[in-house]
Amino acid sequence: MKLRMLNGAHSMLAYSGFLAGHRYVRDVMGDPALAALVARHMKAAAATLDPVPGVDLGRYAADLQERFRNPAIAHETYQIAMDGTQKLPQRLLEPATVALERGQAIDAFAFAVAAWMRYALGRKEDGETYALRDPRQKEIAARLEGARNDAGAIADALLALPGLFPAALGGNPVWTDALKRRLALIMDKGMRAAIEEEARGLVSR
């Protein structure tokens, strides 16, 4: 519950929020489109969990969103974004796999992973660079060398990282199509525009 709903939403908002110019989680929650995506992500993550007697996942999600909005907490998106390759499996890839198996919507997870892939380039849209602070940073940079702004090449390079993406995702055309379409939108129009279109439901599964 914590890994998929709290931490998963944190990862999504960290990658997309950082690239959209938001320094803190509270700033992300003040962005209506991103706040909507946080809520969507938590709902999608909750759907991948088996029911637990006495646990109200909707109430938990509401409490988390209230905590994220707390103006007294200065939690930086850049800090949350570190160590992505260690965090993605439990936070995003496992629930995405479950969602596919159950025939549930994968939009939230595809967007979150596409945002990570864009973040993995190590440069903002204005060209400013930043360190990934990931144990596989050098390997990621080597694999992305030459990919430039080609969303398909970027996705293929990162999907092929050894031991990261399970075969149930990397070899699933439903997943790869949803992921690549979102990454292409981010690369073509920028993160801000991609967030707006995603929030409006314009990027279908």
Secondary structure, DSSP 8 states (H G I E B T S, - for coil): -IIIIIIHHHHHHHHHHHHTT--BHHHHHTSHHHHHHHHHHHHHHHHTS---TT--HHHHHHHHHHHHH-TT---BHHHHTTTHHHHHIIIIIHHHHHHHHHT---HHHHHHHHHHHHHTT-B-TTS-B-----TTHHHHHHHHTTTTT-HHHHHHHHHTSTTTS-HHHHT-HHHHHHHHHHHHHHHHH-HHHHHHHHHTT-S--
